Amino acid sequence: MILDVPMALKSVWPVARAEEARALSALVGLGVIGTLGTWSFLPLVVSRAIADLGLDARFAGFLAAAEMAGGGVATFLASFIVHRYDRRLLTLWGLLLIALGSAVSVWANQFEVLLVSRAVTGIGEGAVTAAVISSMAGTRWPERNFGIWTIANMAAATLLFFLIMPGVMDLGGISGVFTAYLCLTIPGFLLVAWYPRHRAEPLQAARPMSVSSTPVLFCLAAILVAHLAHGGIWAYVERFGSAAGAGPRLVGRALGSAAFVGFLGGILVTLLGTRRGRVLPNTLALALSSGSLLLLVIHGGPVVFVTAAMAFYLAWVFGLPYLMGIIAALDPEGRAATLAIVMQSVGLAGGPAIAGPPTRTTTTSPGSASAHTSWRSASRYRSLASWTTA
């Protein structure tokens, strides 16, 4: 605070093309490191904890819950400071916590120590993710950059699952998983040097949009209910396939095809950007998600199931960057975008708990119906938010 004038830290986005490429590479790379633990390494931790440590599935789940809770709490708390605190420093602290938690996890020989170390790792992941998301929200083309981040996340997860982690787990078991994540922090520390700089600027006396404004709250609610629906449906997608007559092998191929189509959806976002505005892409994503959801619940056969699974995943990957772009336009300081990540985590975690698995004898279960209702509610919120910034 200078002369009693509240100050905020604003990203200084480079103008030169080479410097801009380095800054974007840093944000995308650090964003991948921050999210790989929760979305890619976490299932491996749970499975190897059961196989290598002999833990009951319930206690292995506690490890996942501790890491996700740590990440969620850290991201939520960071939303209050990302517009005032140096995000490069926040990222550095987050990487240090990830490294510390992973290192302790490698040598932990007690469940309590392992539980705490996973929570510490989650806090680091939340700090890194919050810093990256808030910085991306302040860039010139947030939709494009969120799309690039999505592509990088999916590519990194595919590379880890199919090429790297099988050999690592065969050699080192669960310790190998923790060591691999520890090693990932090394390029993270190097990327911090390319992180966009910040400068202190006076906060505006009256901002056009605050985090508590109606459009921002609509967007956050849209992300929450959309991910409640996505989590509730996707967690039971195998059951939908079984009810449609698809065998385990076909379901696996459908999931692989959906991931590939989602990858293409991220590429489409980066190419399209906002040349068609934000209303049209959101409308297309909503129409595609609603249609695919209808195809999933009618159990129209294996071919219909595969088509619906791919369309459902494509709609999610394609629509989310535009919704995040709306939030970035409403709050360039990044606080709302950081809260959006919290809404995603809550939605994906709560969706399977709310939705019940579909059965062969009913067209829709109460859970799938509630997920459908959540998705339709998200449609209304998305439309309202889109029109406010069109």
C-alpha positions as CSV (number, residue, x, y, z in Angstrom):
1,M,0.0,0.0,0.0
2,I,1.5,3.3,-1.1
3,L,0.1,6.6,0.3
4,D,-2.9,4.6,1.6
5,V,-3.9,3.6,-2.0
6,P,-4.6,-0.2,-2.2
7,M,-2.3,-1.8,-4.7
8,A,-2.8,-4.8,-6.9
9,L,-0.2,-6.9,-8.9
10,K,-1.0,-6.9,-12.6
11,S,0.6,-9.2,-15.1
12,V,3.0,-7.6,-17.5
13,W,2.3,-9.7,-20.6
14,P,5.2,-9.5,-23.0
15,V,4.7,-8.0,-26.4
16,A,7.5,-9.6,-28.3
17,R,6.5,-12.9,-30.0
18,A,9.4,-14.9,-28.6
19,E,8.9,-13.6,-25.1
20,E,5.2,-14.2,-25.3
21,A,5.8,-17.8,-26.4
22,R,8.1,-18.4,-23.4
23,A,5.6,-16.9,-21.0
24,L,2.8,-19.1,-22.4
25,S,5.1,-22.1,-22.3
26,A,5.8,-21.4,-18.6
27,L,2.1,-21.1,-17.7
28,V,1.0,-24.2,-19.6
29,G,3.9,-26.3,-18.3
30,L,3.4,-25.2,-14.7
31,G,-0.3,-25.7,-15.1
32,V,0.2,-29.3,-16.3
33,I,2.5,-30.0,-13.3
34,G,-0.1,-28.5,-10.9
35,T,-2.9,-30.6,-12.2
36,L,-1.2,-33.9,-13.1
37,G,-1.0,-34.9,-9.4
38,T,-4.7,-34.6,-8.8
39,W,-6.0,-35.9,-12.2
40,S,-3.3,-38.3,-13.4
41,F,-1.1,-39.5,-10.5
42,L,-3.9,-39.8,-8.0
43,P,-5.5,-43.0,-9.4
44,L,-2.0,-44.6,-9.6
45,V,-1.4,-43.7,-5.9
46,V,-4.6,-45.3,-4.8
47,S,-4.1,-48.5,-6.8
48,R,-0.5,-48.9,-5.8
49,A,-1.3,-48.2,-2.1
50,I,-3.7,-51.1,-2.2
51,A,-1.3,-53.4,-4.1
52,D,2.1,-52.4,-2.5
53,L,1.2,-51.3,1.0
54,G,-1.7,-53.7,1.6
55,L,-4.0,-50.8,2.5
56,D,-7.8,-51.3,2.5
57,A,-9.5,-49.6,-0.4
58,R,-11.1,-47.2,2.2
59,F,-7.8,-46.1,3.6
60,A,-6.2,-45.8,0.2
61,G,-9.1,-43.5,-0.7
62,F,-8.2,-41.3,2.3
63,L,-4.9,-40.6,0.6
64,A,-6.7,-39.4,-2.5
65,A,-9.1,-37.4,-0.3
66,A,-6.3,-35.7,1.6
67,E,-4.5,-34.6,-1.6
68,M,-7.7,-33.4,-3.2
69,A,-8.8,-31.6,-0.1
70,G,-5.4,-29.9,0.3
71,G,-5.6,-28.7,-3.3
72,G,-9.1,-27.5,-3.0
73,V,-8.4,-25.6,0.2
74,A,-5.2,-24.0,-1.2
75,T,-7.0,-22.9,-4.4
76,F,-9.9,-21.4,-2.5
77,L,-7.6,-19.5,-0.1
78,A,-5.4,-18.4,-3.0
79,S,-8.5,-16.7,-4.7
80,F,-8.3,-14.1,-2.0
81,I,-4.7,-13.1,-2.7
82,V,-3.9,-13.9,-6.3
83,H,-4.6,-10.2,-7.3
84,R,-2.3,-8.8,-4.6
85,Y,0.5,-11.5,-4.2
86,D,3.4,-12.1,-6.6
87,R,2.2,-15.1,-8.6
88,R,5.7,-16.2,-9.5
89,L,6.5,-16.4,-5.8
90,L,3.2,-18.3,-5.1
91,T,4.2,-20.7,-7.9
92,L,7.6,-21.2,-6.4
93,W,6.2,-22.0,-2.9
94,G,3.7,-24.4,-4.5
95,L,6.5,-26.3,-6.3
96,L,8.5,-26.5,-3.1
97,L,5.5,-28.0,-1.3
98,I,4.9,-30.5,-4.1
99,A,8.6,-31.5,-3.9
100,L,8.5,-31.7,-0.1
101,G,5.3,-33.8,0.0
102,S,6.5,-36.1,-2.7
103,A,9.9,-36.6,-1.1
104,V,8.4,-37.4,2.3
105,S,5.9,-39.8,0.6
106,V,8.8,-41.8,-0.9
107,W,10.3,-42.5,2.5
108,A,7.1,-42.6,4.6
109,N,6.6,-45.9,6.5
110,Q,3.6,-44.9,8.5
111,F,0.1,-44.3,7.1
112,E,-0.3,-41.0,9.1
113,V,2.9,-39.6,7.7
114,L,1.9,-40.6,4.2
115,L,-1.5,-39.0,4.7
116,V,0.0,-35.7,5.8
117,S,2.6,-35.7,3.0
118,R,-0.2,-36.2,0.4
119,A,-2.1,-33.3,1.9
120,V,1.0,-31.1,1.7
121,T,1.5,-32.1,-1.9
122,G,-2.1,-31.2,-2.6
123,I,-1.6,-27.7,-1.1
124,G,1.3,-27.2,-3.4
125,E,-0.8,-28.3,-6.4
126,G,-3.5,-25.9,-5.5
127,A,-1.1,-23.0,-5.1
128,V,0.5,-23.6,-8.5
129,T,-2.8,-24.1,-10.3
130,A,-4.3,-21.0,-8.7
131,A,-1.4,-18.9,-9.8
132,V,-1.4,-20.2,-13.4
133,I,-5.2,-19.9,-13.9
134,S,-5.3,-16.4,-12.5
135,S,-2.4,-15.4,-14.8
136,M,-4.1,-17.0,-17.9
137,A,-7.3,-15.1,-17.1
138,G,-5.3,-11.8,-17.6
139,T,-3.9,-12.7,-21.0
140,R,-5.1,-11.3,-24.3
141,W,-6.6,-14.6,-25.5
142,P,-7.7,-16.6,-22.5
143,E,-9.9,-19.0,-24.5
144,R,-6.9,-19.9,-26.7
145,N,-4.6,-20.3,-23.8
146,F,-7.0,-22.4,-21.8
147,G,-7.4,-24.6,-24.9
148,I,-3.7,-25.0,-25.2
149,W,-3.5,-25.9,-21.5
150,T,-6.2,-28.5,-22.0
151,I,-4.3,-30.0,-25.0
152,A,-1.1,-30.1,-23.0
153,N,-2.8,-31.8,-20.0
154,M,-4.3,-34.5,-22.1
155,A,-1.1,-35.1,-24.0
156,A,0.9,-35.3,-20.8
157,A,-1.6,-37.7,-19.2
158,T,-1.6,-39.9,-22.2
159,L,2.2,-40.0,-22.3
160,L,2.4,-40.8,-18.6
161,F,-0.2,-43.5,-18.6
162,F,0.9,-45.4,-21.7
163,L,4.7,-44.9,-22.0
164,I,6.2,-43.8,-18.7
165,M,4.3,-44.9,-15.6
166,P,3.9,-48.6,-16.4
167,G,7.6,-49.1,-16.4
168,V,8.1,-46.8,-13.4
169,M,5.5,-48.7,-11.4
170,D,7.0,-52.1,-12.3
171,L,10.4,-50.9,-11.1
172,G,9.5,-48.8,-8.0
173,G,5.9,-49.5,-7.2
174,I,4.2,-46.7,-5.3
175,S,7.6,-45.1,-4.4
176,G,8.2,-44.9,-8.2
177,V,5.0,-42.9,-8.6
178,F,6.0,-40.4,-5.9
179,T,9.6,-40.2,-7.3
180,A,8.2,-39.5,-10.8
181,Y,6.1,-36.6,-9.5
182,L,9.1,-35.3,-7.5
183,C,11.2,-35.3,-10.7
184,L,8.5,-33.3,-12.5
185,T,9.1,-30.4,-10.2
186,I,12.6,-29.9,-11.7
187,P,11.4,-28.5,-15.1
188,G,8.8,-26.6,-13.0
189,F,11.5,-24.7,-11.2
190,L,13.2,-23.9,-14.5
191,L,9.9,-22.7,-16.0
192,V,9.5,-20.2,-13.2
193,A,12.2,-18.1,-14.8
194,W,9.9,-17.5,-17.8
195,Y,6.8,-16.8,-15.7
196,P,5.2,-13.4,-16.6
197,R,6.4,-10.5,-14.4
198,H,4.1,-8.3,-12.4
199,R,3.9,-4.7,-11.5
200,A,2.0,-2.9,-8.7
201,E,-0.9,-0.8,-9.9
202,P,-3.6,1.1,-7.9
203,L,-6.8,-0.8,-7.6
204,Q,-9.8,0.8,-9.2
205,A,-12.2,2.4,-6.8
206,A,-15.1,0.8,-8.5
207,R,-14.5,-2.3,-10.5
208,P,-17.0,-3.1,-13.3
209,M,-17.4,-6.6,-12.1
210,S,-16.6,-8.1,-8.7
211,V,-16.4,-11.7,-7.7
212,S,-19.8,-11.3,-6.0
213,S,-21.5,-9.8,-9.0
214,T,-24.4,-11.6,-10.6
215,P,-22.8,-12.5,-13.9
216,V,-19.7,-13.9,-12.2
217,L,-21.8,-15.9,-9.7
218,F,-23.8,-17.3,-12.7
219,C,-20.6,-18.4,-14.3
220,L,-19.3,-20.1,-11.2
221,A,-22.7,-21.8,-10.7
222,A,-22.6,-22.9,-14.3
223,I,-19.2,-24.5,-13.8
224,L,-20.3,-26.2,-10.6
225,V,-23.5,-27.8,-11.9
226,A,-22.0,-28.6,-15.2
227,H,-19.2,-30.6,-13.4
228,L,-21.7,-32.2,-11.1
229,A,-23.4,-33.5,-14.2
230,H,-20.1,-34.4,-15.9
231,G,-18.8,-36.2,-12.8
232,G,-22.1,-37.9,-12.2
233,I,-22.4,-39.2,-15.8
234,W,-18.8,-40.0,-16.6
235,A,-18.2,-41.9,-13.4
236,Y,-20.9,-44.4,-14.5
237,V,-20.2,-44.3,-18.3
238,E,-19.2,-48.0,-18.2
239,R,-22.6,-48.8,-16.8
240,F,-24.3,-46.9,-19.6
241,G,-22.2,-48.9,-22.1
242,S,-23.2,-52.1,-20.4
243,A,-26.9,-51.2,-20.5
244,A,-26.5,-50.4,-24.2
245,G,-25.0,-53.8,-24.9
246,A,-21.4,-52.8,-25.2
247,G,-18.8,-55.2,-23.8
248,P,-15.8,-54.2,-21.7
249,R,-13.5,-54.0,-24.7
250,L,-15.8,-51.8,-26.6
251,V,-16.3,-49.5,-23.6
252,G,-12.5,-49.2,-23.3
253,R,-12.3,-48.2,-27.0
254,A,-15.1,-45.7,-26.5
255,L,-13.2,-44.1,-23.7
256,G,-10.0,-44.0,-25.7
257,S,-11.9,-42.5,-28.7
258,A,-13.5,-39.9,-26.4
259,A,-10.1,-38.8,-25.1
260,F,-8.9,-38.4,-28.7
261,V,-11.9,-36.4,-29.8
262,G,-11.5,-34.3,-26.7
263,F,-8.0,-33.6,-27.7
264,L,-9.3,-32.4,-31.1
265,G,-11.8,-30.2,-29.3
266,G,-9.0,-28.5,-27.5
267,I,-7.3,-27.9,-30.8
268,L,-10.5,-26.5,-32.2
269,V,-10.7,-24.0,-29.4
270,T,-7.2,-22.7,-30.1
271,L,-7.9,-22.3,-33.8
272,L,-11.3,-20.7,-33.4
273,G,-10.6,-18.4,-30.5
274,T,-13.2,-15.7,-30.1
275,R,-13.6,-15.0,-33.9
276,R,-17.2,-16.2,-33.5
277,G,-17.7,-14.6,-30.1
278,R,-18.5,-16.6,-27.0
279,V,-22.3,-17.1,-27.4
280,L,-22.1,-19.4,-30.5
281,P,-19.4,-21.8,-29.2
282,N,-21.2,-22.1,-25.8
283,T,-24.5,-22.7,-27.6
284,L,-22.9,-25.4,-29.8
285,A,-21.4,-27.0,-26.7
286,L,-24.7,-27.0,-24.9
287,A,-26.6,-28.5,-27.8
288,L,-23.9,-31.2,-28.3
289,S,-23.9,-32.1,-24.6
290,S,-27.7,-32.2,-24.3
291,G,-28.0,-34.4,-27.4
292,S,-25.2,-36.8,-26.3
293,L,-26.7,-37.1,-22.8
294,L,-30.0,-38.0,-24.4
295,L,-28.3,-40.7,-26.5
296,L,-26.5,-42.1,-23.4
297,V,-29.7,-42.5,-21.4
298,I,-31.9,-44.1,-24.1
299,H,-29.6,-47.1,-24.4
300,G,-29.8,-47.2,-28.2
301,G,-27.1,-49.8,-28.7
302,P,-23.3,-50.1,-28.8
303,V,-22.8,-47.7,-31.8
304,V,-25.1,-45.1,-30.3
305,F,-23.2,-45.4,-27.0
306,V,-19.8,-44.9,-28.6
307,T,-21.0,-41.9,-30.5
308,A,-22.6,-40.4,-27.4
309,A,-19.5,-40.9,-25.3
310,M,-17.3,-39.1,-27.8
311,A,-19.8,-36.3,-28.3
312,F,-20.3,-35.9,-24.5
313,Y,-16.5,-35.6,-23.9
314,L,-16.0,-33.3,-26.9
315,A,-18.7,-30.9,-25.6
316,W,-17.1,-30.7,-22.2
317,V,-13.5,-30.1,-23.5
318,F,-14.7,-27.6,-26.1
319,G,-17.2,-25.6,-23.9
320,L,-15.1,-25.2,-20.8
321,P,-12.4,-22.9,-22.2
322,Y,-15.1,-20.5,-23.5
323,L,-16.8,-20.5,-20.1
324,M,-13.5,-19.8,-18.5
325,G,-12.9,-17.1,-21.1
326,I,-16.2,-15.4,-20.0
327,I,-15.0,-15.4,-16.4
328,A,-11.7,-14.0,-17.4
329,A,-13.4,-11.2,-19.3
330,L,-15.6,-10.4,-16.2
331,D,-12.6,-10.5,-13.8
332,P,-9.2,-10.1,-15.4
333,E,-7.5,-10.1,-12.0
334,G,-8.1,-13.9,-11.9
335,R,-9.9,-14.4,-8.6
336,A,-13.1,-15.7,-10.3
337,A,-11.1,-18.0,-12.5
338,T,-9.4,-19.4,-9.4
339,L,-12.7,-20.0,-7.8
340,A,-13.9,-21.7,-11.0
341,I,-11.2,-24.4,-10.5
342,V,-12.6,-24.9,-7.0
343,M,-16.1,-25.3,-8.5
344,Q,-14.7,-27.9,-10.9
345,S,-13.1,-30.0,-8.2
346,V,-16.3,-29.8,-6.0
347,G,-18.4,-30.8,-9.0
348,L,-16.3,-33.7,-10.2
349,A,-16.1,-35.0,-6.6
350,G,-19.7,-34.5,-5.8
351,G,-21.2,-35.7,-9.1
352,P,-20.7,-39.4,-8.5
353,A,-22.1,-39.1,-5.0
354,I,-25.3,-37.4,-6.2
355,A,-25.8,-39.5,-9.3
356,G,-26.8,-43.2,-8.9
357,P,-25.6,-45.8,-11.4
358,P,-28.0,-46.5,-14.2
359,T,-29.6,-50.0,-14.4
360,R,-30.6,-52.2,-17.4
361,T,-34.2,-52.1,-16.4
362,T,-34.7,-48.4,-16.3
363,T,-34.1,-45.7,-18.9
364,T,-32.7,-43.3,-16.4
365,S,-31.9,-43.7,-12.7
366,P,-32.6,-40.9,-10.2
367,G,-28.9,-40.1,-10.3
368,S,-28.7,-39.8,-14.0
369,A,-31.9,-37.7,-14.0
370,S,-30.4,-35.4,-11.4
371,A,-27.3,-35.0,-13.5
372,H,-29.4,-34.2,-16.5
373,T,-31.2,-31.6,-14.5
374,S,-27.8,-30.1,-13.4
375,W,-26.7,-30.0,-17.0
376,R,-29.8,-28.2,-18.1
377,S,-29.4,-25.7,-15.2
378,A,-25.8,-25.2,-16.4
379,S,-27.2,-24.5,-19.8
380,R,-29.3,-21.6,-18.5
381,Y,-26.4,-20.2,-16.5
382,R,-24.1,-20.4,-19.5
383,S,-26.5,-18.7,-21.8
384,L,-27.1,-15.8,-19.3
385,A,-23.4,-15.4,-18.7
386,S,-22.6,-15.6,-22.4
387,W,-25.1,-12.9,-23.3
388,T,-23.6,-10.6,-20.6
389,T,-20.3,-10.6,-22.3
390,A,-21.1,-11.2,-26.0
